[in-house]
Amino acid sequence: MADYSDIVDRVKFQHDIRIRKWRRNMSGCAWRVYHHDGRVCNWIEAPTPRTPISLAIFLHEVGHHVIGFERYKKRCEEEYHVWIWAINQMRKFGVEPDDKVHRRFELSMQYAVGKAMRRGIKQLPDPLTRFLPLAA
């Protein structure tokens, strides 16, 4: 099992991330808390990074803070850019994304595009059309 603790520490420090909970499953959540005194806390929950897939999910949740929750109007577009950021960060840290990471990216995007379609999205951003046939 690889030791990704240095990556976790660097990413947490660089992006001012707090871990509310290390999850036992392969899911995550990211949110921001605004305090009355002006402080802002960036929180995530993610699996402890022990494998490339758990590292990718951790970085994906951090990516929501890095990319910004309000940057993209469409949620599925935000998800796409956050996944791209996470995969690029893995490579930057010298961890090559394996087949599980690529499969998770594909399935996550198929789900996000499918959800947008079910909710009646009017125009799908161009980079997301490749996920459309499998999501529809």
Stockholm file with secondary structure:
# STOCKHOLM 1.0

chainA/1-136         MADYSDIVDRVKFQHDIRIRKWRRNMSGCAWRVYHHDGRVCNWIEAPTPRTPISLAIFLHEVGHHVIGFERYKKRCEEEYHVWIWAINQMRKFGVEPDDKVHRRFELSMQYAVGKAMRRGIKQLPDPLTRFLPLAA
#=GR chainA/1-136 SS CCCCHHHHHHHHHHHTEEEEEEESSSCCEEEEEECTTSCEEEEEEEECCCSHHHHHHHHHHHHHHHHCTTSCSSHHHHHHHHHHHHHHHHHHTTCCCCHHHHHHHHHHHHHHHHHHHHTTCSCCCGGGGGGHHHHC
#=GC SS_cons         CCCCHHHHHHHHHHHTEEEEEEESSSCCEEEEEECTTSCEEEEEEEECCCSHHHHHHHHHHHHHHHHCTTSCSSHHHHHHHHHHHHHHHHHHTTCCCCHHHHHHHHHHHHHHHHHHHHTTCSCCCGGGGGGHHHHC
//
